[in-house]
Amino acid sequence: MERGKGKRRNQYVKDYVVFDLETTGLSPEKDEIIEISGIKVRDGRAAEEFSTLVNPGRPIPSGATKVNGITDRMVQDAPMLKTALEQFLVFAGDDILVGHNIHSFDMNFLYNGVMKTLGREVANDYVDTLYLARSCMPQMYRYRLTDLADHFGIETKGAHRALQDCVMNQQCYERMGRLLEKQKGSGAAGQASVTCPKC
């Protein structure tokens, strides 16, 4: 019997799948996934990529297109949600999932989509880098993914497309992993030991 939904972890792991979704809106119940991307990481290094647009079966609101740049024409020949989710779950396997603000956003879209189309739950544990950043870098003013990328000197061009957000977040997560190791070694877990370059 499958154990149900996975649990949120607040730690660094070397092997994981960082993922990101783009959607037609903010409601997991009313809106649809229109892009799924992921990067499989082994021993802290990107090993394989997955990315697909998703046909939501209805027009994409102009407000969503304004944010992510995805249009109806772009998704007209893309796979439907069931196929896209099947492919992504095979890609992810049993890995821990990593993403930014996924606890309250992406995981809910993933849970709802998988239950609706495949009739099952997602058992993977996950790490939300928003929560991790708040705990290991309390000196920051804002914690958007682009804020973290700026903090670490990581390129933010192409933000709000799923694969580019995965690339950014994978690099941010690795930097936070190193920061956590330094904090652990200095006995300052939960406190920032690196000053923001802009400060």
N, C-alpha and C positions, 0 to 999 in steps of 0.2 A: 504493500500500500504506500502511495506517495505521501510524503510527510507534510504536504501543504506548503504555504509560502515560506520563503527564506527569511532570515533575520538580518537586521542591519548591524554591521560591524564598524567600529571606529578605530581602524588600524591600517598599517601598510602590509601588503602581501606582494611577493615577487611575481606570482603567476595569476593572471586575471584577464577578464575581458572588459575593456572600457567601452561604454556604449552611449548613444545619444539618439533621441527621437525628435523629429519635427512633426507638428500637428496642425490641424485646422483651427484650433482654439485651445482654451485652458481647461475645459471640462472633460475628464475621462469618460463620463457617461454620455455626453452629447456630441463630443468632437471625435475626429478620426486621426489616426497616424498617417502621415504622408511621406515619411522617410525614416529609415532605420539604418544606422551605421554602427560598426564596432571594430575594435582593434584587439586582436589576441596578443597578449604580452607574456613572454616567458623569460624568467630571470631578469625582469626589469627592462626588457627590450621588446620593441614591437616586432611580432613574428608574422602576422597575417591580418589582412583587412577584409571587412565585409561591408557592403553598402548597397542599398537598393531604395529607389523611390517606391511609393505604394499608391495604388489607385484607390481613393477613398469611396468611389462610387457615387460621388456627388460633387458639386462645384466647390472649389476652395475659396473661402472668403477673401476679399481684397486685403483685409487687415492682416491675415496670416501671410499672404504673399508679400506684403510690404515688409514683414519681419524677416522671412526666410528666403524670399525670392522664388519660391516654388509655385508654378502656374498649372492650370488645368491641362494645357498642352503638354507640359513636361511629364505628367503622370498618366496620360491617356493610354499608353501602351505598357505601363508598369504593372507588376503582379498585384493581385488583390491581397487584402490583409492576411488571409489564412495562409497563402503560399509564402508571403514574405516572413511571417512569424515562424512558420515551420523551418524555413531556411536559417533564420537567425538563431533559433533554439538549437539546431544542429551545430551551427558554428560555435555557439557559446558552451555547449555541453554542460558539464557540472561546475564550470569555473565560477569563482566569485565575480559578480558584476560590479563595475566601478563607474560612477557618473556624478555629474554635478546637479544638485537639487533633485536627485532621483527619488528620494524618500517620499516626497509629497507630490511629485509630478510624473516623471518617466515610469517609475515602477507601477503606479496606478494605471497608466495607459497600457503598460505591458500586461499587468494582471487582468484587466478588463478585456483586452484584445484576445489574449490566449484563452481565457474562459469562454468568451463569446464564440470564437471560431474553432477552437480545438477541444473545448470542454474539460480543461484541466487547469491546474495551478502551476505557478513557476516556483520551484523549490530552491533556486540559487540564493545563497546569502549575497549581500551586497554592501558596498562601501559608498557612502555619500560624501563626496569631497567638500561639500558645503559645510557639513558638520565637522569634518576632520580639520578643515581650515580654521573654523571658529575656535576649536580646542587647542590647536598648536600655534596659531598666529593671532592671539587676542588683540594685538595692537592695531590691526587693520580696521579701517572705517567701514568699508563695504566688501562684500564677499561674492560678487558676481564672478563668473568664470573669467571674463575679460579683466576684472580687477586682479585676480590671482595671476593671470598670465602677465599683466603689466608688472606686478610685484616681482616676478621671477625673470623678467626680461624676455618673455616668450612672445613670438609674433602672433597678433590677433587678427590679421587679415583673413577674411572669409568666415568670420564668426556668424553663428546662426544657420550654418549648414551643418548637418549632422556629422559628417566625417571630419571636417575641419575642427569642430568642437571636440571630437574624440582625440584628435592629434594634440590640441591644446591641453586638454584635461589629462591626458596620459603623461605629458611632460610636467604638468603641475603636480600630479600625484607622486611622480618620482622625486621631485624636489621636496615635497612634504615628507616623503619617506626618509630622505637624508636628514631633514630637519628633526624628525622624530628620533632618529638614531643619535644625533648630537645631543638632544635634550635628555635622552635616556642615559647617555654617557656622562652628562654633567649633573644628573639627578634633578633636572629642571623640567620633568615631564609636565605638559600642560601650560608651560610658559615659553614664550618666544625667545630664542637665543640668537636670532638673526634680525637685524634691523632692516626695515623697509628701505630700499635704495632711495626712494623719494623723500625719506625723512632725514 
